[in-house]
Amino acid sequence: MGLVVQKYGGSSVADAEGIKRVAKRIVDAKKNGNQVVVVVSAMGDTTDELIDLAEQVSPIPAGREFDMLLTAGERISMALLAMAIKNLGHEAQSFTGSQAGVITDSVHNKARIIDVTPGRIRTALDEGNIAIVAGFQGVSQDKKDITTLGRGGSDTTAVALAAALDAEVCEIYTDVDGVFTADPRVVKKARKIDWISFEDMLELAASGSKVLLHRCVEYARRYNIPIHVRSSFSGLRGTWVSNEPQGDQKVEHAIISGVAHDVSEAKITVVGVPDKPGEAAAIFRTIANAEINIDMVVQNVSAASTGLTDISFTLPKSEGRKAIDALERNRGTIGFESLRYDDQIAKISLVGAGMKTNPGVTAGFFEALSDAGVNIELISTSEIRISVVTRADDVNEAVRAVHTAFGLDSDSDEAVVYGGTGR
């Protein structure tokens, strides 16, 4: 008997019919001789609705109470799903994140998992039950407060439980049939990938691919937990994410894995920075002290007449105001002239482990953007990724142009997004 961890996103359990459909799939896995642990997200747009409600009550809700509110969505899903499974004649027990032993640090709204002690889950499995766990949440190690893991937290919960329970596989069920070479909502001819390495998937996730979040893939790679990304709306085989192809898969590693894009970032330019040692460090220490993650960084060549330079970097839009305020408070110490903020940007990334040994990939990427009339504002590269920042209005055309230029378009039917969100 194998142990399988399944995760179902909000679009899969958006309504009563969806919950009953998911319950049947879970029961089928149980009938196949598996022990089954299920991690579930909040129904549909419940989390967004709770966020909107909180903002109507308080412009800046307290972190602890905000987490207490947001975790209600997953508790509703897990209880309803357990009821639906019992209605099919099988025993199921639902558990909150804290009851499941998901222990986190004390950072509210974006906590990180530091340990998983799934004693109650093992007991439920040993008794022949299906265990249903509320995703996206845990309990802080020191204060025992409820915490949330941030966007994509349910995926991370599922992989963490799979690692703690030594599961054979973590199945991530969403509203697309797997990982595609581009967002199928933007590129209708995007091709489903049968297998992708952890490294390539990490780059795609970090570059804006929404099917799997970066933290989830990072956790899976660390503990070598194979992930099978599938649709809960079809019975098709999905995409395997692992160190090596699974079972009888024989996959030749493609030069290019896919094209990802991200419209959730903004750009800050620090204008008139003295071009001397320690200035960049002071800027980014200020950002780090504000607990803000940055992505791309570019420094211009200093003007000989003034000895001043500009430094630009990208960061999440949601952190833009905080970053501006932090830099303004330290203007006197850093010594810059002004700040420019731009949230009408998009990041486009070409990802593939094969590109480091294939000359011409970089040239082909920039030629495709040029032919599409897309202007480039920032450039960042790694061994297996090229990323550029463009205008947000150009992103869809740019993604389609690059996808076609590298021969990634599928010859078969258009990709299907069953639930409309790609999650």
C-alpha positions as a Markdown table, in Angstrom:
| # | Residue | x | y | z |
|---|---|---|---|---|
| 1 | Met | 0.0 | 0.0 | 0.0 |
| 2 | Gly | 1.4 | 3.4 | -1.0 |
| 3 | Leu | 0.9 | 6.7 | 0.6 |
| 4 | Val | -0.3 | 9.6 | -1.6 |
| 5 | Val | -0.7 | 13.2 | -0.8 |
| 6 | Gln | -3.2 | 15.1 | -3.0 |
| 7 | Lys | -3.7 | 18.9 | -3.0 |
| 8 | Tyr | -6.8 | 20.5 | -4.5 |
| 9 | Gly | -6.8 | 24.2 | -5.4 |
| 10 | Gly | -9.7 | 26.7 | -4.9 |
| 11 | Ser | -11.0 | 26.3 | -8.4 |
| 12 | Ser | -11.3 | 22.5 | -7.9 |
| 13 | Val | -13.6 | 22.9 | -4.9 |
| 14 | Ala | -15.3 | 26.2 | -5.9 |
| 15 | Asp | -18.8 | 24.9 | -5.3 |
| 16 | Ala | -20.8 | 21.9 | -4.0 |
| 17 | Glu | -20.5 | 20.0 | -7.3 |
| 18 | Gly | -16.8 | 20.5 | -7.4 |
| 19 | Ile | -16.4 | 19.2 | -3.9 |
| 20 | Lys | -18.4 | 16.1 | -4.7 |
| 21 | Arg | -16.3 | 15.5 | -7.8 |
| 22 | Val | -13.1 | 15.8 | -5.8 |
| 23 | Ala | -14.5 | 13.5 | -3.1 |
| 24 | Lys | -15.1 | 10.8 | -5.8 |
| 25 | Arg | -11.5 | 11.2 | -7.1 |
| 26 | Ile | -10.1 | 10.8 | -3.5 |
| 27 | Val | -12.2 | 7.7 | -2.8 |
| 28 | Asp | -11.0 | 6.2 | -6.1 |
| 29 | Ala | -7.4 | 6.7 | -4.9 |
| 30 | Lys | -8.3 | 5.0 | -1.7 |
| 31 | Lys | -10.0 | 2.1 | -3.5 |
| 32 | Asn | -6.8 | 1.6 | -5.5 |
| 33 | Gly | -5.1 | 0.5 | -2.3 |
| 34 | Asn | -3.5 | 3.8 | -1.2 |
| 35 | Gln | -3.4 | 5.6 | 2.0 |
| 36 | Val | -4.6 | 9.1 | 1.1 |
| 37 | Val | -3.8 | 12.5 | 2.7 |
| 38 | Val | -5.6 | 15.5 | 1.1 |
| 39 | Val | -4.6 | 19.2 | 1.4 |
| 40 | Val | -7.4 | 21.6 | 0.3 |
| 41 | Ser | -7.5 | 25.3 | -0.4 |
| 42 | Ala | -10.4 | 27.7 | 0.3 |
| 43 | Met | -13.3 | 27.5 | -2.1 |
| 44 | Gly | -13.1 | 29.6 | -5.2 |
| 45 | Asp | -12.4 | 33.2 | -4.4 |
| 46 | Thr | -13.1 | 32.9 | -0.7 |
| 47 | Thr | -9.6 | 34.1 | 0.4 |
| 48 | Asp | -9.8 | 37.2 | -1.8 |
| 49 | Glu | -13.3 | 37.9 | -0.5 |
| 50 | Leu | -12.1 | 37.7 | 3.1 |
| 51 | Ile | -9.2 | 40.0 | 2.3 |
| 52 | Asp | -11.6 | 42.6 | 0.8 |
| 53 | Leu | -13.8 | 42.3 | 3.8 |
| 54 | Ala | -10.9 | 42.9 | 6.2 |
| 55 | Glu | -9.8 | 46.0 | 4.3 |
| 56 | Gln | -13.3 | 47.4 | 4.5 |
| 57 | Val | -13.2 | 47.0 | 8.3 |
| 58 | Ser | -9.6 | 48.0 | 8.8 |
| 59 | Pro | -7.2 | 49.6 | 6.3 |
| 60 | Ile | -4.2 | 47.9 | 8.0 |
| 61 | Pro | -5.5 | 44.8 | 9.8 |
| 62 | Ala | -3.4 | 43.3 | 12.6 |
| 63 | Gly | -1.3 | 40.4 | 11.3 |
| 64 | Arg | -2.5 | 37.9 | 14.0 |
| 65 | Glu | -6.2 | 38.6 | 13.5 |
| 66 | Phe | -5.8 | 38.7 | 9.7 |
| 67 | Asp | -4.4 | 35.2 | 9.8 |
| 68 | Met | -7.2 | 34.1 | 12.0 |
| 69 | Leu | -9.7 | 35.4 | 9.5 |
| 70 | Leu | -8.0 | 34.0 | 6.3 |
| 71 | Thr | -7.7 | 30.5 | 7.7 |
| 72 | Ala | -11.5 | 30.2 | 7.9 |
| 73 | Gly | -11.7 | 29.5 | 4.2 |
| 74 | Glu | -9.7 | 26.3 | 4.3 |
| 75 | Arg | -11.5 | 25.1 | 7.4 |
| 76 | Ile | -14.8 | 25.4 | 5.5 |
| 77 | Ser | -13.4 | 23.4 | 2.5 |
| 78 | Met | -11.9 | 20.6 | 4.6 |
| 79 | Ala | -15.1 | 20.0 | 6.6 |
| 80 | Leu | -17.3 | 20.0 | 3.5 |
| 81 | Leu | -14.9 | 17.6 | 1.7 |
| 82 | Ala | -14.8 | 15.3 | 4.7 |
| 83 | Met | -18.7 | 15.2 | 4.7 |
| 84 | Ala | -18.7 | 14.5 | 0.9 |
| 85 | Ile | -16.3 | 11.6 | 1.4 |
| 86 | Lys | -18.4 | 10.1 | 4.2 |
| 87 | Asn | -21.4 | 10.4 | 2.0 |
| 88 | Leu | -19.6 | 8.0 | -0.4 |
| 89 | Gly | -19.2 | 5.4 | 2.3 |
| 90 | His | -15.6 | 6.1 | 3.4 |
| 91 | Glu | -14.3 | 7.5 | 6.7 |
| 92 | Ala | -12.5 | 10.9 | 6.6 |
| 93 | Gln | -11.2 | 13.2 | 9.3 |
| 94 | Ser | -10.4 | 16.8 | 8.8 |
| 95 | Phe | -7.6 | 18.7 | 10.5 |
| 96 | Thr | -6.5 | 22.3 | 10.7 |
| 97 | Gly | -2.9 | 23.1 | 9.9 |
| 98 | Ser | -2.0 | 23.1 | 13.6 |
| 99 | Gln | -3.8 | 19.8 | 14.3 |
| 100 | Ala | -1.8 | 18.3 | 11.4 |
| 101 | Gly | 1.4 | 19.4 | 13.0 |
| 102 | Val | 2.5 | 22.1 | 10.6 |
| 103 | Ile | 4.8 | 24.3 | 12.7 |
| 104 | Thr | 6.0 | 27.6 | 11.4 |
| 105 | Asp | 7.9 | 30.7 | 12.4 |
| 106 | Ser | 6.1 | 33.7 | 13.9 |
| 107 | Val | 5.9 | 35.9 | 10.7 |
| 108 | His | 2.2 | 36.5 | 10.1 |
| 109 | Asn | 0.8 | 36.5 | 6.6 |
| 110 | Lys | 3.9 | 34.9 | 5.1 |
| 111 | Ala | 5.2 | 32.3 | 7.6 |
| 112 | Arg | 7.7 | 29.6 | 6.7 |
| 113 | Ile | 7.4 | 26.0 | 7.7 |
| 114 | Ile | 10.1 | 24.9 | 10.2 |
| 115 | Asp | 8.8 | 21.5 | 11.1 |
| 116 | Val | 6.0 | 19.0 | 10.5 |
| 117 | Thr | 4.9 | 16.6 | 13.2 |
| 118 | Pro | 2.1 | 14.6 | 11.7 |
| 119 | Gly | 1.2 | 12.3 | 14.6 |
| 120 | Arg | -2.5 | 12.8 | 14.3 |
| 121 | Ile | -2.4 | 12.3 | 10.6 |
| 122 | Arg | -0.6 | 9.0 | 11.0 |
| 123 | Thr | -3.1 | 7.8 | 13.6 |
| 124 | Ala | -6.0 | 8.6 | 11.2 |
| 125 | Leu | -4.3 | 6.7 | 8.4 |
| 126 | Asp | -3.5 | 3.7 | 10.6 |
| 127 | Glu | -7.2 | 3.6 | 11.5 |
| 128 | Gly | -8.1 | 3.4 | 7.8 |
| 129 | Asn | -9.3 | 6.9 | 7.4 |
| 130 | Ile | -8.7 | 9.5 | 4.7 |
| 131 | Ala | -7.0 | 12.6 | 6.3 |
| 132 | Ile | -8.2 | 16.0 | 5.0 |
| 133 | Val | -5.8 | 18.9 | 5.9 |
| 134 | Ala | -6.5 | 22.6 | 5.7 |
| 135 | Gly | -3.7 | 24.1 | 3.5 |
| 136 | Phe | -2.1 | 27.5 | 3.7 |
| 137 | Gln | -1.8 | 27.5 | 7.5 |
| 138 | Gly | 0.1 | 26.4 | 10.5 |
| 139 | Val | 0.9 | 27.3 | 14.1 |
| 140 | Ser | 3.9 | 29.3 | 15.3 |
| 141 | Gln | 6.4 | 27.4 | 17.3 |
| 142 | Asp | 6.8 | 30.0 | 20.1 |
| 143 | Lys | 3.5 | 31.7 | 20.7 |
| 144 | Lys | 1.2 | 28.9 | 19.3 |
| 145 | Asp | -0.6 | 31.5 | 17.2 |
| 146 | Ile | -2.4 | 30.6 | 13.9 |
| 147 | Thr | -0.2 | 31.6 | 10.9 |
| 148 | Thr | -0.7 | 31.6 | 7.2 |
| 149 | Leu | 2.0 | 30.8 | 4.6 |
| 150 | Gly | 1.2 | 33.4 | 1.9 |
| 151 | Arg | 0.2 | 32.8 | -1.7 |
| 152 | Gly | 0.7 | 29.2 | -2.8 |
| 153 | Gly | 0.8 | 28.1 | 0.8 |
| 154 | Ser | -1.4 | 25.1 | 0.2 |
| 155 | Asp | 1.0 | 23.6 | -2.3 |
| 156 | Thr | 3.8 | 24.0 | 0.2 |
| 157 | Thr | 1.7 | 22.4 | 2.9 |
| 158 | Ala | 1.1 | 19.4 | 0.7 |
| 159 | Val | 4.8 | 18.9 | -0.2 |
| 160 | Ala | 5.8 | 19.4 | 3.5 |
| 161 | Leu | 3.3 | 16.7 | 4.6 |
| 162 | Ala | 4.5 | 14.4 | 1.8 |
| 163 | Ala | 8.1 | 14.7 | 3.0 |
| 164 | Ala | 7.1 | 14.2 | 6.7 |
| 165 | Leu | 5.0 | 11.1 | 5.8 |
| 166 | Asp | 7.5 | 9.7 | 3.3 |
| 167 | Ala | 4.8 | 9.7 | 0.6 |
| 168 | Glu | 5.4 | 8.2 | -2.8 |
| 169 | Val | 4.2 | 11.2 | -4.6 |
| 170 | Cys | 2.6 | 14.6 | -4.1 |
| 171 | Glu | -0.2 | 15.2 | -6.6 |
| 172 | Ile | -1.1 | 18.8 | -7.1 |
| 173 | Tyr | -4.6 | 19.1 | -8.7 |
| 174 | Thr | -5.4 | 22.3 | -10.4 |
| 175 | Asp | -7.6 | 23.6 | -13.3 |
| 176 | Val | -5.1 | 22.9 | -16.1 |
| 177 | Asp | -3.8 | 19.5 | -17.3 |
| 178 | Gly | -0.2 | 20.1 | -16.1 |
| 179 | Val | 2.7 | 22.4 | -16.6 |
| 180 | Phe | 2.7 | 24.1 | -20.0 |
| 181 | Thr | 5.4 | 25.8 | -22.1 |
| 182 | Ala | 3.6 | 29.1 | -21.4 |
| 183 | Asp | 0.4 | 30.3 | -19.7 |
| 184 | Pro | -2.4 | 28.6 | -21.7 |
| 185 | Arg | -4.6 | 31.6 | -21.1 |
| 186 | Val | -2.1 | 33.8 | -23.0 |
| 187 | Val | -0.7 | 31.2 | -25.5 |
| 188 | Lys | -3.5 | 29.0 | -26.8 |
| 189 | Lys | -1.0 | 26.7 | -28.5 |
| 190 | Ala | 1.1 | 26.2 | -25.4 |
| 191 | Arg | 2.3 | 22.6 | -25.1 |
| 192 | Lys | 2.0 | 20.4 | -22.0 |
| 193 | Ile | 5.3 | 19.2 | -20.6 |
| 194 | Asp | 5.4 | 15.5 | -19.7 |
| 195 | Trp | 8.4 | 15.8 | -17.3 |
| 196 | Ile | 10.4 | 18.8 | -16.0 |
| 197 | Ser | 13.4 | 18.9 | -13.6 |
| 198 | Phe | 13.2 | 20.6 | -10.3 |
| 199 | Glu | 15.8 | 23.2 | -11.5 |
| 200 | Asp | 13.8 | 24.2 | -14.6 |
| 201 | Met | 10.5 | 24.3 | -12.6 |
| 202 | Leu | 12.1 | 26.5 | -9.9 |
| 203 | Glu | 13.1 | 29.0 | -12.6 |
| 204 | Leu | 9.7 | 28.9 | -14.2 |
| 205 | Ala | 8.0 | 29.4 | -10.8 |
| 206 | Ala | 10.3 | 32.2 | -9.8 |
| 207 | Ser | 9.7 | 33.9 | -13.2 |
| 208 | Gly | 5.9 | 34.0 | -12.8 |
| 209 | Ser | 4.5 | 30.6 | -13.8 |
| 210 | Lys | 1.4 | 30.2 | -11.6 |
| 211 | Val | 0.9 | 26.4 | -11.7 |
| 212 | Leu | 3.4 | 25.8 | -8.9 |
| 213 | Leu | 4.9 | 28.3 | -6.5 |
| 214 | His | 8.6 | 28.6 | -6.0 |
| 215 | Arg | 8.6 | 27.7 | -2.3 |
| 216 | Cys | 6.7 | 24.5 | -3.0 |
| 217 | Val | 9.2 | 23.3 | -5.7 |
| 218 | Glu | 12.1 | 24.3 | -3.5 |
| 219 | Tyr | 10.8 | 22.1 | -0.6 |
| 220 | Ala | 10.1 | 19.2 | -3.0 |
| 221 | Arg | 13.7 | 19.4 | -4.4 |
| 222 | Arg | 15.2 | 19.5 | -0.9 |
| 223 | Tyr | 13.4 | 16.4 | 0.2 |
| 224 | Asn | 13.3 | 14.7 | -3.3 |
| 225 | Ile | 9.5 | 14.5 | -3.4 |
| 226 | Pro | 8.1 | 13.8 | -6.9 |
| 227 | Ile | 5.3 | 16.2 | -7.8 |
| 228 | His | 2.6 | 15.2 | -10.3 |
| 229 | Val | 0.7 | 18.3 | -11.5 |
| 230 | Arg | -2.7 | 17.2 | -12.9 |
| 231 | Ser | -6.2 | 18.6 | -13.5 |
| 232 | Ser | -9.1 | 17.7 | -11.2 |
| 233 | Phe | -11.4 | 18.3 | -14.1 |
| 234 | Ser | -10.0 | 15.5 | -16.4 |
| 235 | Gly | -8.4 | 12.1 | -16.1 |
| 236 | Leu | -5.4 | 12.9 | -18.2 |
| 237 | Arg | -1.8 | 12.2 | -17.2 |
| 238 | Gly | -0.2 | 15.5 | -16.1 |
| 239 | Thr | 3.3 | 16.8 | -15.7 |
| 240 | Trp | 5.9 | 15.1 | -13.4 |
| 241 | Val | 8.4 | 17.4 | -11.6 |
| 242 | Ser | 11.3 | 15.5 | -10.2 |
| 243 | Asn | 15.0 | 14.8 | -10.3 |
| 244 | Glu | 14.6 | 12.1 | -13.0 |
| 245 | Pro | 11.8 | 11.0 | -15.3 |
| 246 | Gln | 9.3 | 8.7 | -13.5 |
| 247 | Gly | 8.6 | 5.1 | -14.3 |
| 248 | Asp | 8.9 | 4.3 | -18.0 |
| 249 | Gln | 9.2 | 7.9 | -19.1 |
| 250 | Lys | 12.0 | 8.5 | -21.6 |
| 251 | Val | 12.4 | 12.2 | -21.9 |
| 252 | Glu | 15.0 | 14.0 | -23.9 |
| 253 | His | 15.8 | 17.2 | -22.1 |
| 254 | Ala | 14.6 | 20.1 | -24.2 |
| 255 | Ile | 16.8 | 23.1 | -24.9 |
| 256 | Ile | 13.9 | 25.4 | -23.8 |
| 257 | Ser | 11.4 | 24.4 | -21.1 |
| 258 | Gly | 9.1 | 27.3 | -21.4 |
| 259 | Val | 8.3 | 31.0 | -21.4 |
| 260 | Ala | 7.0 | 32.6 | -18.1 |
| 261 | His | 5.7 | 36.0 | -17.4 |
| 262 | Asp | 4.9 | 38.1 | -14.4 |
| 263 | Val | 2.8 | 41.2 | -14.1 |
| 264 | Ser | 2.9 | 41.4 | -10.3 |
| 265 | Glu | 6.1 | 43.4 | -10.0 |
| 266 | Ala | 7.0 | 47.1 | -9.9 |
| 267 | Lys | 10.3 | 48.9 | -10.6 |
| 268 | Ile | 12.0 | 51.4 | -8.4 |
| 269 | Thr | 14.8 | 53.6 | -9.7 |
| 270 | Val | 17.0 | 55.3 | -7.1 |
| 271 | Val | 18.2 | 58.4 | -9.0 |
| 272 | Gly | 21.5 | 60.3 | -8.3 |
| 273 | Val | 23.3 | 57.8 | -6.2 |
| 274 | Pro | 27.0 | 58.7 | -5.4 |
| 275 | Asp | 29.1 | 56.2 | -7.3 |
| 276 | Lys | 31.3 | 55.0 | -4.4 |
| 277 | Pro | 31.7 | 51.9 | -2.3 |
| 278 | Gly | 28.9 | 51.2 | 0.2 |
| 279 | Glu | 26.1 | 53.1 | -1.5 |
| 280 | Ala | 24.4 | 50.1 | -3.1 |
| 281 | Ala | 24.9 | 48.2 | 0.1 |
| 282 | Ala | 23.1 | 51.0 | 2.0 |
| 283 | Ile | 20.2 | 50.9 | -0.4 |
| 284 | Phe | 19.7 | 47.2 | -0.3 |
| 285 | Arg | 20.2 | 47.0 | 3.5 |
| 286 | Thr | 17.4 | 49.4 | 3.8 |
| 287 | Ile | 15.2 | 47.2 | 1.7 |
| 288 | Ala | 16.2 | 44.1 | 3.6 |
| 289 | Asn | 15.5 | 45.7 | 6.9 |
| 290 | Ala | 12.0 | 46.4 | 5.6 |
| 291 | Glu | 11.7 | 42.6 | 4.9 |
| 292 | Ile | 11.2 | 43.1 | 1.2 |
| 293 | Asn | 12.4 | 40.6 | -1.4 |
| 294 | Ile | 13.8 | 42.1 | -4.6 |
| 295 | Asp | 14.3 | 40.4 | -8.0 |
| 296 | Met | 16.2 | 42.1 | -10.8 |
| 297 | Val | 18.9 | 44.8 | -10.2 |
| 298 | Val | 20.6 | 47.0 | -12.7 |
| 299 | Gln | 23.1 | 49.9 | -12.1 |
| 300 | Asn | 23.8 | 52.4 | -14.8 |
| 301 | Val | 27.3 | 53.6 | -15.7 |
| 302 | Ser | 28.0 | 56.8 | -13.7 |
| 303 | Ala | 28.1 | 60.1 | -15.3 |
| 304 | Ala | 31.8 | 61.4 | -15.4 |
| 305 | Ser | 30.7 | 65.0 | -14.8 |
| 306 | Thr | 28.7 | 64.3 | -11.7 |
| 307 | Gly | 30.0 | 61.0 | -10.3 |
| 308 | Leu | 26.4 | 59.9 | -9.8 |
| 309 | Thr | 24.6 | 56.8 | -11.0 |
| 310 | Asp | 21.1 | 55.3 | -11.0 |
| 311 | Ile | 20.2 | 52.0 | -9.5 |
| 312 | Ser | 17.0 | 50.2 | -10.6 |
| 313 | Phe | 15.4 | 47.1 | -9.1 |
| 314 | Thr | 12.2 | 45.2 | -9.2 |
| 315 | Leu | 10.0 | 44.0 | -6.3 |
| 316 | Pro | 6.4 | 42.9 | -5.7 |
| 317 | Lys | 3.9 | 45.6 | -6.3 |
| 318 | Ser | 2.4 | 44.9 | -2.9 |
| 319 | Glu | 5.7 | 46.0 | -1.3 |
| 320 | Gly | 6.1 | 49.1 | -3.3 |
| 321 | Arg | 4.8 | 51.7 | -0.9 |
| 322 | Lys | 6.7 | 50.1 | 2.0 |
| 323 | Ala | 10.0 | 50.2 | 0.0 |
| 324 | Ile | 9.5 | 53.9 | -1.0 |
| 325 | Asp | 8.8 | 54.9 | 2.6 |
| 326 | Ala | 11.9 | 53.0 | 3.9 |
| 327 | Leu | 14.2 | 54.6 | 1.3 |
| 328 | Glu | 12.8 | 58.1 | 1.9 |
| 329 | Arg | 13.4 | 57.7 | 5.6 |
| 330 | Asn | 17.1 | 56.9 | 4.8 |
| 331 | Arg | 17.6 | 59.5 | 2.1 |
| 332 | Gly | 20.0 | 61.6 | 4.2 |
| 333 | Thr | 22.2 | 58.6 | 5.0 |
| 334 | Ile | 22.2 | 57.2 | 1.5 |
| 335 | Gly | 22.5 | 60.5 | -0.3 |
| 336 | Phe | 20.4 | 59.9 | -3.4 |
| 337 | Glu | 18.5 | 62.6 | -5.3 |
| 338 | Ser | 15.1 | 61.1 | -6.0 |
| 339 | Leu | 13.0 | 58.0 | -6.4 |
| 340 | Arg | 11.0 | 56.9 | -9.4 |
| 341 | Tyr | 8.3 | 54.2 | -9.1 |
| 342 | Asp | 6.7 | 52.3 | -12.0 |
| 343 | Asp | 4.1 | 49.5 | -11.6 |
| 344 | Gln | 3.2 | 49.2 | -15.3 |
| 345 | Ile | 5.9 | 46.7 | -16.1 |
| 346 | Ala | 6.0 | 43.0 | -16.9 |
| 347 | Lys | 8.8 | 40.4 | -16.7 |
| 348 | Ile | 9.2 | 37.8 | -19.4 |
| 349 | Ser | 11.5 | 34.9 | -18.9 |
| 350 | Leu | 12.9 | 32.2 | -21.2 |
| 351 | Val | 13.8 | 29.1 | -19.2 |
| 352 | Gly | 15.8 | 25.9 | -20.1 |
| 353 | Ala | 18.8 | 24.0 | -18.9 |
| 354 | Gly | 19.8 | 23.3 | -22.5 |
| 355 | Met | 20.4 | 27.0 | -23.3 |
| 356 | Lys | 23.8 | 27.2 | -21.5 |
| 357 | Thr | 25.3 | 24.8 | -24.1 |
| 358 | Asn | 23.4 | 26.1 | -27.2 |
| 359 | Pro | 24.8 | 29.3 | -28.8 |
| 360 | Gly | 22.2 | 31.6 | -30.3 |
| 361 | Val | 19.5 | 31.3 | -27.7 |
| 362 | Thr | 20.1 | 34.8 | -26.3 |
| 363 | Ala | 20.2 | 36.3 | -29.8 |
| 364 | Gly | 17.0 | 34.5 | -30.8 |
| 365 | Phe | 15.2 | 35.7 | -27.7 |
| 366 | Phe | 16.0 | 39.4 | -28.3 |
| 367 | Glu | 15.3 | 39.1 | -32.0 |
| 368 | Ala | 11.8 | 37.7 | -31.3 |
| 369 | Leu | 11.1 | 40.6 | -29.0 |
| 370 | Ser | 12.5 | 43.1 | -31.5 |
| 371 | Asp | 10.4 | 41.6 | -34.3 |
| 372 | Ala | 7.3 | 42.0 | -32.1 |
| 373 | Gly | 8.1 | 45.7 | -31.5 |
| 374 | Val | 8.7 | 45.1 | -27.7 |
| 375 | Asn | 11.2 | 47.5 | -26.0 |
| 376 | Ile | 13.4 | 46.1 | -23.2 |
| 377 | Glu | 14.0 | 48.1 | -20.0 |
| 378 | Leu | 16.0 | 45.6 | -17.8 |
| 379 | Ile | 17.9 | 42.4 | -18.5 |
| 380 | Ser | 18.9 | 39.6 | -16.0 |
| 381 | Thr | 20.4 | 36.2 | -16.8 |
| 382 | Ser | 21.4 | 33.0 | -15.1 |
| 383 | Glu | 22.7 | 29.7 | -16.5 |
| 384 | Ile | 19.2 | 28.5 | -17.4 |
| 385 | Arg | 17.2 | 31.7 | -17.6 |
| 386 | Ile | 17.0 | 35.0 | -19.5 |
| 387 | Ser | 14.6 | 37.6 | -18.1 |
| 388 | Val | 13.7 | 41.0 | -19.3 |
| 389 | Val | 11.4 | 43.8 | -18.1 |
| 390 | Thr | 9.0 | 45.4 | -20.7 |
| 391 | Arg | 5.9 | 47.5 | -20.6 |
| 392 | Ala | 2.9 | 45.6 | -19.1 |
| 393 | Asp | 0.8 | 46.4 | -22.2 |
| 394 | Asp | 3.3 | 44.4 | -24.4 |
| 395 | Val | 3.5 | 41.3 | -22.3 |
| 396 | Asn | 1.0 | 39.0 | -24.1 |
| 397 | Glu | 2.3 | 39.8 | -27.5 |
| 398 | Ala | 5.9 | 39.3 | -26.3 |
| 399 | Val | 5.2 | 35.9 | -24.7 |
| 400 | Arg | 3.5 | 34.7 | -27.9 |
| 401 | Ala | 6.3 | 35.9 | -30.1 |
| 402 | Val | 9.0 | 34.2 | -28.0 |
| 403 | His | 7.0 | 31.0 | -27.7 |
| 404 | Thr | 6.6 | 30.7 | -31.4 |
| 405 | Ala | 10.2 | 31.8 | -32.2 |
| 406 | Phe | 11.6 | 28.8 | -30.2 |
| 407 | Gly | 9.3 | 26.2 | -31.7 |
| 408 | Leu | 7.2 | 25.7 | -28.6 |
| 409 | Asp | 3.8 | 25.9 | -30.2 |
| 410 | Ser | 1.8 | 22.7 | -30.1 |
| 411 | Asp | 0.5 | 21.1 | -33.3 |
| 412 | Ser | -2.5 | 19.6 | -31.5 |
| 413 | Asp | -5.6 | 21.1 | -30.0 |
| 414 | Glu | -5.6 | 24.3 | -27.9 |
| 415 | Ala | -4.7 | 24.0 | -24.3 |
| 416 | Val | -7.7 | 24.0 | -21.9 |
| 417 | Val | -8.0 | 26.0 | -18.7 |
| 418 | Tyr | -11.0 | 24.4 | -17.0 |
| 419 | Gly | -11.5 | 26.8 | -14.2 |
| 420 | Gly | -10.3 | 30.0 | -15.8 |
| 421 | Thr | -7.5 | 30.9 | -13.4 |
| 422 | Gly | -4.6 | 28.6 | -14.2 |
| 423 | Arg | -4.4 | 27.5 | -10.5 |
